Amino acid sequence: MSPDSSQSAAESAGSGPPPDRREFFKKVLAGGIGGVLMAPPLAAGVAVLCDPLRRAGVAGQWVRVTSLKALPEDGLPVKFPVIGRRVDAWTQSAAKVIGAVYLRRLADRKVEAFNVVCPHLGCFVDFVPNFRGKPRFVCPCHDSTFALNGAIDDPTSPARRGLDTLAVDLRDGEVWVQFENFRAGVSEKIPV
């Protein structure tokens, strides 16, 4: 076989007749119609998959914590667990501990509530009735201290803000708290 004949045989094997225009347009049109027909089910699937991300979680949920009778009248805070339902992106559970609060009875049947999470790095603060001679909230992680009203007690404290207050509502002798957590490590009170 001569070099010219092998070259022409390779050219004829690799190159067939030129593609037909009609076949090309048929394939493009079929692909376009298939894409249009697949768009609604695909969009519905994405909507179903992302639906839990749009649902509200724990933030701002009103939860019954205790009765007013359970709070001492001397104004010292008492720690209570917060039991409520938690809604995460794809799961939902009822009647579980979702956090904790310190409740403090004030004059005129008023109650003050603090989230137990330190605003510095998220550790749980403790209430110490006699910390250096005064009742204080103390963070065991980085020695932040807070006064009874939740304000930063020590100017050298690493916390950038005081304890996070929560809304309280008294309903027929029961203490209800609008429970939510806030971002740690920032000076603003930003719900998470």
N, C-alpha and C positions, 0 to 999 in steps of 0.2 A: 504494500500500500504506500502510495506516495504521500509526502507531507501535505500536499495540497488537498488530496482526497480525505485525509484524516481531519483536516481543518474544516472542510466543507461538511463532513459528516457531523462534527461537533456542533457546528453552527446550525445545521438543520435539526439536530436533536434538541438543542437548548432553546431554539426559537421556533415557536409554532406560528400559526397564523396570527396576525395582529388581533388584540382583543376586540370583541364586538362591542360597539357603543351601547347597544340595547342591553346587553348582559351587564355591563358596568352600571348603567342607570337602574336596572332592576335590583341589583345588589345594594346600591346606595339607598334606594327607596324602601326596600325591605328592612334594612338596618334602621332607617329613620322611623318607620312605622313601629317596629319592635321596640325602639327606645321610647316612643310616645306611649305605647301600651304598657310598658313596664314602670313608667313614672308614678302613676297613682298608687300601685301596691308598694312600691319602694318608699314613697312619701308616708304612707300609712304605717309601714313598719318602723320607720325612723320616729314618727310621732309616738307610737306605742312604746318604743324603747326609751325615749326621752321624757315621757310623761311623769315618772316619779321625780325627776329632777326639778320639775316645776311645782311640785306640791310643797306646802308649808311644813316645816319641821316642828321642833319643840319651841322655837323662839316665840316669846310673847304669850304663851299658853297660861291661862288662869288655873291654878291648882289649889285645892284645899289643903292646908298644911297642918293646922291644929285648931284648938279652941282658944278663945281669949283667956279662959280660966287657967290654962296650962302655962301662961306666961307670968313670971313673978312681977309683983308690983314695984319692986325696987329699981327697975330699969336695967338690970343686968341681962345681957343677951343669952339666949339659949339656942343651941344648934338643933335643927330639925331636918330630917330627910325630906326630899321632895319626891313624891310618888305620882307619876303621871304616865301618859303614853308617849312613846318615842316614835317618830316617823322619820326614817332615814330615806335615802334615795329609792331603795327597792324593798325595804322591810318596814313592818309596822308591829309594834308590841304594846300591850296595855299593862298597866299596874306594875311598873318597875321603877326602881329608884333612878331618877334622871339627874339628881344633883342634891344640893343641901343649901340651907339658908340659916343665917342667924336672925332671930326675931327678938326685938327689944320693945317692951311695953313702955310707952310714954304717958304723960298726963292726958286727961280728957279722952280716955279710951282710944288713943292713937297707938299705932304699932309701926315700928321702923324695921325694914328688912334689908339684909345685906347678903349678897352671894358669897359663899365661903371661899371662892377661888381668888387667890391673890392676883391683883392686876399686873404684877411684875412678870412672872413666868408661869403662872397657873397652878402653883401648889395650893393645898388647902390650908387656910389660916386657922389658928387655934385661939380660943379666948382664954386669957390668963387673968384671973381676978386680981392678982397682986404681982404685976410685972414692974420691977423697980419702983415699987410703992404705989402704983396706980393700976386700975383695970385697963387692959389693952388687948387688942387683937395682934397676934404675933405670927409672922410667917416663919416656919422652921427652916425653910430652904435658904433664904438670904438675909435673914434678920430684919425684914421690913416690919415696922410697928405702926399700928393705926389706933387712933383714939376711939372712944366709945361711939362717937358720931360717924366713924368710918374715915375720917380725914387722916392724911399722913401725919404721923406723930413725930418722926425724926427727920429733919431736913436733909440728912445724908442718906436717907432711905433710897434703895435702888428702884423702888416702885415709882412710876411716873404719875399715878393718880391714886386717889383714895379707893376704899372698897366700893364696889359697885352696888348702888342702891336699887331696890326693886319696888315696883308699885304694889301697894297693899290695899285690900278691900275687906272691911268687916261686914259679914253677912250673917245676921241672926246669931251672934256670939261666936262665929267661926272666922278664922283668919285665912283669907285667900291671898295668894301671891301670884303676880304675873311673872312667872319664872322665865329667865333667859340667861344665856352665857354671853360673855363679851370677850373681844380680842385682847389677849395679854400682850404686854410689852410696849404699848402705845399710850400716849397721853389722853387720847380721845376715847370716849365710851362707845365702842362700835360693836353692835350685836353680831354674833356669828351664827 
